[in-house]
């Protein structure tokens, strides 16, 4: 799953931009328990050798200082691409990965691809992303969606899914407590729904399975938007 890596990257990039003392250790916090993180600049967007993968630690300062910062998280799914606005190469790559980190001013995005115990970040051109709801708006929508999904699952008498063992996310220092709590709740729901969508929850018919899938997908989508909004430190408004 590339969600934890994308969350770590976006929060540490933004944190290091506001607190230079974090720059040295931030790349290793992004790496977490992975063996390695590398950056591939095939399009020569930030001046790296397009034929060589560079360690994230050696590229991190360039990303922190990118003129398009701050950085936003994107969790695209078919039919729900926001805040991504293209181009097509970025959209395809981000959909395949399930996540991306995009500069709010446009120009650059990073898409994570897991390679065994390591992560490769592909640098791709990016249009300026769409504006976002406030964290409060996204939290409210998520709560309403969870209640609606609970009613559907109760009526169908099917399981929502098994709670994943550990869904906590690692965030950089400096995030306000309210947004940290909102991000943690949203990430837990996003992860739980993603896991639950991999089975039918003991549904007895195609109709039940489809209704269950729709309810869980709605929660997953709302949780993704709430997580993105919670980590949008500068509160870039919806356009």
NORUR-V762859 format. One record per pair of residues at least 4 apart in sequence whose ideal C-beta (glycine too) atoms are under 6 Angstrom apart, sorted by sequence separation. I is the first residue (numbers start at 1). J is the second residue. D is the distance in Angstrom with one decimal. If there is no record, write none. Layout:
i=<I:I>
j=<J:J>
d=<D:D>
This chain:
i=<2:8:11:12:22:41:54:56:90:103:133:171:175:204:213:219:232:41:54:76:86:103:114:115:133:153:175:203:16:31:44:48:94:203:15:16:41:84:102:112:113:153:42:76:41:74:100:101:112:200:203:16:74:84:72:100:110:111:201:40:99:12:97:38:39:97:109:46:97:12:38:39:94:109:12:76:93:108:169:37:76:90:197:39:106:196:9:106:167:8:106:193:75:102:167:74:193:102:164:193:74:164:27:163:27:71:72:190:164:71:72:27:190:69:70:90:161:189:190:68:89:161:90:160:66:68:186:68:68:68:186:187:86:186:66:85:159:139:158:159:85:135:158:183:85:158:83:17:83:135:183:16:82:182:183:13:158:13:179:17:156:158:156:14:14:72:13:152:10:10:45:152:149:6:149:145:146:145:145:45:40:142:141:142:35:36:37:38:39:40:41:34:35:34:142:34:138:139:138:10:138:9:6:135:2:6:135:2:3:133:2:132:132:132:131:133:6:131:132:5:131:131:130:2:2:5:104:80:75:73:15:15:73:15:11:12:11:7:8:70:14:10>
j=<6:12:15:16:26:45:58:60:94:107:137:175:179:208:217:223:236:46:59:81:91:108:119:120:138:158:180:208:22:37:50:54:100:209:22:23:48:91:109:119:120:160:50:84:50:83:109:110:121:209:212:26:84:94:83:111:121:122:212:53:112:26:111:53:54:112:124:62:113:29:55:56:111:126:30:94:111:126:187:56:95:109:216:59:126:216:30:127:188:30:128:216:99:126:191:100:219:129:191:220:102:192:56:192:57:101:102:220:195:103:104:60:223:103:104:124:195:223:224:103:124:196:126:196:103:105:223:106:107:108:226:227:127:227:108:127:201:182:201:202:129:179:202:227:130:203:129:64:130:182:230:64:130:230:231:63:208:64:230:69:208:212:211:70:71:129:71:211:71:73:108:215:215:73:219:218:219:219:222:123:120:222:222:223:117:118:119:120:121:122:123:117:118:118:226:119:225:226:226:101:229:101:99:229:97:101:230:98:99:229:99:229:232:236:236:238:112:237:238:112:238:239:239:112:114:119:236:221:224:228:172:173:231:174:171:172:172:169:170:234:233:231>
d=<5.7:6.0:6.0:6.0:5.0:5.7:5.3:5.9:5.8:5.6:3.9:5.4:5.3:5.8:6.0:6.0:5.9:5.8:5.2:4.7:5.6:4.8:5.6:5.6:4.9:6.0:4.7:3.8:4.6:4.8:5.1:5.4:3.9:3.9:5.4:4.7:3.6:6.0:4.1:5.2:4.9:5.2:5.0:5.5:5.9:5.7:5.2:4.6:5.7:4.7:5.6:4.8:5.1:6.0:5.9:4.8:4.5:4.7:5.3:5.2:6.0:4.2:5.1:3.9:5.1:5.7:5.2:5.2:5.8:5.6:6.0:5.7:5.4:3.8:5.2:5.0:4.6:5.7:4.4:4.0:5.3:5.4:5.4:4.6:5.7:5.3:5.0:5.4:4.4:4.6:3.5:4.8:5.6:5.0:4.3:4.4:5.0:5.2:5.5:3.8:5.5:5.9:4.8:5.9:4.0:5.4:5.4:5.8:5.4:6.0:5.3:4.4:4.0:5.9:5.3:4.6:5.9:4.0:5.5:3.1:5.8:2.5:5.4:5.7:5.7:3.4:4.7:5.6:4.5:5.9:3.9:5.5:5.0:3.8:5.9:4.2:4.1:5.4:4.4:5.7:6.0:5.7:5.9:5.7:5.7:5.0:3.7:5.2:4.3:5.5:3.9:4.8:4.8:4.1:5.8:5.8:5.8:5.7:4.7:5.8:5.1:5.2:5.8:5.0:5.8:5.6:4.7:6.0:4.9:4.7:5.8:4.2:4.0:5.9:4.9:5.3:5.8:5.4:4.1:5.0:5.9:4.4:5.4:5.8:4.3:4.5:4.9:5.3:4.7:5.4:4.6:6.0:4.8:5.7:4.4:5.6:5.1:5.6:4.1:4.8:3.8:5.2:3.9:4.6:5.4:5.6:4.8:5.8:5.8:5.5:4.7:5.2:5.2:5.8:5.5:5.4:5.6:4.9:6.0:5.0:4.1:3.7:5.7:4.2:5.9:5.1:5.6:5.5:4.0:4.9:3.7:5.8:5.4:4.9:4.9:4.4:3.9:5.1:5.6:5.3:5.6:6.0>
